[in-house]
Amino acid sequence: MTIAGWALILSFVGVLLALTKPVGLWLFALYEGRRTPLHHVLGPVENGFYRLAGIDPAAQQGWRRYAVHMLLFNTALLALTYVVLRLQGVLPGNPQGLAGLSPDLAFNTAVSFTTNTNWQSYGGEGTMSNLSQMLGLTIQNFLSAATGIALAFALFRGFARREAAAVGNFWADVTRITLYLLLPLCVVLTLFYIAGGVPQTLGGVVDVTTLEGARKTILLGPVASQEAIKMLGTNGGGFFNANSAHPFENPTALTNFIQMLSIFVIGFGLTWTFGRAVGNTRQGWAILAAMVILFLAGVSVAYAQEAAGNPVLHQLGVAGGNMEGKEARFGIAASALFSVITTAASCGAVNAMHDSFTALGGMIPMLNIQLGEVVIGGVGAGIYGFLLFAILAVFVAGLMVGRTPEYVGKKIEAREVKLAVLAIAVLPLIILGFTALSSMLAPGLAGPLNKGPHGFSEILYAFSSAVGNNGSAFAGLTANTPYYNALLGIAMWLGRFFVIVPMLAIAGSLAAKKHVPESAGSFPTTGGLWVGMLIGIILILGGLTFLPSLALGPIADHLAMIRGQLF
Amino acid sequence: MSKTNIGQELSSAVRPAIVMTILFAALLGIVYPLAMTGIGQALFPAQANGSLVRDAAGRVIGSTVVGQAFTSERYFQTRPSAAGEGYDGLASSGSNLGPASRVLAERVAADVAKRRSEGVRGAVPADLVTASGSGLDPDLSPEAARAQAPRVATARRLSVGQVRALIDAHVEAPLLGAPHVNVLALNRALDGLSPEVFGR
């Protein structure tokens, strides 16, 4: 580890803390439905959309209607992407002349991008035409992110409203978030990326004769416009197979820094928005404190492990840290940091290959996903996932002191706790169930590239990533088979909507409740004790659930690595 | 909310779901990327088209951004690559080999032996014998370039000092990343230094 490395990590967190309140304020304006300066330009677009679709943005929806409209919209988007990918061969915008995708791959990819997972069963280049990237994938990157933030708004309203029947209007939330937050930021980011060296053209391939006289092909496309929303919306699906490790997606240390900031900036802001929505910004800062502590703990372990390097290679006379799968321009600190950010959030973009990390260095990204991606988390999904843990934490605290638990002015009762447990328990069940299945069945066992415990890690990572809607991978796994495409597709859909629906039910149930003023008997949810409770609950639940499987994968891998035992 | 059944809820959502999908598809899937392409091409034409590098005759010889393979002893050689057969612009990829992989250990051992035969002593710089994440890494660490200086100097009948100075002049040390040298830029400078030895 170096001083420069730690300076990078701490300045990253510092910049985000400085952005938290301004971004949170902007999000709060959208949450409230207030006018922003951008309404002068984009207001007519917003109103035009409502008129054509027959939407009354002021009509309030109860949680069931909000859920039904959200689900149907996502299903329509799924269908659009599936059709575009299947028909790619006959549609325009296809300079490489690529064929349409197979049904299982098109299904997997459509689910993947609708659920904000962006798991890539395909290699970006040589599979997707320019039109597919734009019309099939970029649009999902925007709308899955907007859906996530809208759902977080609905849950915030559940806590904030008193004896109310409704949690907002889904269409108004999604449209405003897209038009007044994601789109303008992406315009700025796209131009920044192009200036830094990311291509943005409708052209396809360029033939090159290298300095040594070899004939090579360079692939171009509308990369920058996809890259901007890929990071900002915590999507993570790359234009190229190598994702943000590819020099065209992420050419410099500066673009890398901006990409890392983009992944977290909305998540940081939403914690502040939550605090403001429930009338006490310290509630938001307490959540952010717990998240940042967990984040820095993960970074410390991953960075230390990667900087220490691989003893197997040291034996062969290789110096220093682990550079397998990492780019020279980023080095070890920026690669380890990126890996923890992308898995703490549900982004899943990678600037280095997690599969080639040291055993414990690679375990941190996996563990981040398994903890539910609540450390900052995906846009919207992170904070609503975290609030489910907060409900459990006040429940546990209530049991310890023998009082009815309350959180930000609402009584937490049996219904909320049951729903929170349902949402939280479904994820490990699917991850571990599908991993176990794939470790026994022939088509599952055909997947891993690596032998020994690392092969098991590849399977475990894949299902953690799919269910957690992350999208990063131990990419040695050959996942583009009907078996994995189908199973991972199902895992992604369940992982997204089996959290969302119980969460919305909690929002509806909370909105209907009376406000309980804070009293001397209330458990304070702003101080250090509360932050410790939150961290404890997340680590104990995640740890107890996944420790046995991690022992079979990365931990066994680590013991082999330090003994020099090869597979 | 009054007691509405799920069927009514669904039918009320059909029109907005379909119309909004079409409208957003037009805005985000067509207008946004095309507008960005137009603006990007106007403001930053070189970068938007891949930062291509041309030789004196105007032929494209590469990109400053994306790496290409160098295997000749007269050039600074690039890192091992897992992209296709090596530096394949249509198949970017890392090796994805785990830390205790026998395949990885054997590959690295072979590369270390090769570097030893070229006179590299002491610990071998890690990036010189490991595959990058993309397989298209355009850079080397300064250490990995310096380790090759004696070989390049011999092949081009230059002094090691001259070659070292050339490396130092090409080191970029970004505040937010790692110090590195762009191999294509370095090798073009090398050709500028001793074109008579490596005539084309």
Interface residues (C-beta under 8 A of the other chain):
Chain A: L8 V45 F49 L52 A53 G54 I55 G62 R64 R65 V68 H69 L72 F73 T75 A76 L77 L80 G123 E125 G126 M134 L135 G136 T138 I139 F142 L143 A165 A166 W171 V174 T175 T178 L183 C186 V187 T190 L191 I194 A195 G196 G197 V198 P199 Q200 T201 L202 G203 V205 V206 D207 V208 T209 T210 L211 E212 A214 K216 T217 I218 L219 L220 P222 A224 S225 Q226 F240 N241 A242 A245 H246 P247 F248 P251 T252 A253 L254 N256 F257 G309 N310 V312 L313 L316 G317 V318 A319 G320 G321 N322 M323 E324 G325 K326 E327 A328 R329 F330 G331 I332 A333 A334 S335 V350 N351 A352 M353 D355 S356 F357 T358 A359 G362 L449 N450 K451 G452 P453 H454 S457 F474 A475 G476 D557 A560 M561 Q565 L566 F567
Chain B: M1 T4 I6 E9 L10 S12 A13 V14 R15 P16 A17 I18 V19 M20 T21 L23 F24 A25 L27 L28 G29 I30 Y32 P33 M36 T37 I39 G40 Q41 L43 F44 Q47 A48 N49 G50 S51 L52 R59 V60 I61 G62 S63 T64 V65 V66 G67 Q68 A69 F70 T71 S72 Y75 R79 A83 Y87 D88 G89 L90 A91 S92 S93 G94 S95 N96 L97 G98 P99 A100 S101 R102 L104 A105 V108 A109 V112 R116 G122 A123 V124 P125 A126 D127 V129 T130 A131 S132 G133 S134 G135 L136 D137 P138 D139 L140 S141 E143 A144 P174 L175 L176 G177 A178 P179 H180 L184 N187 R188 D191
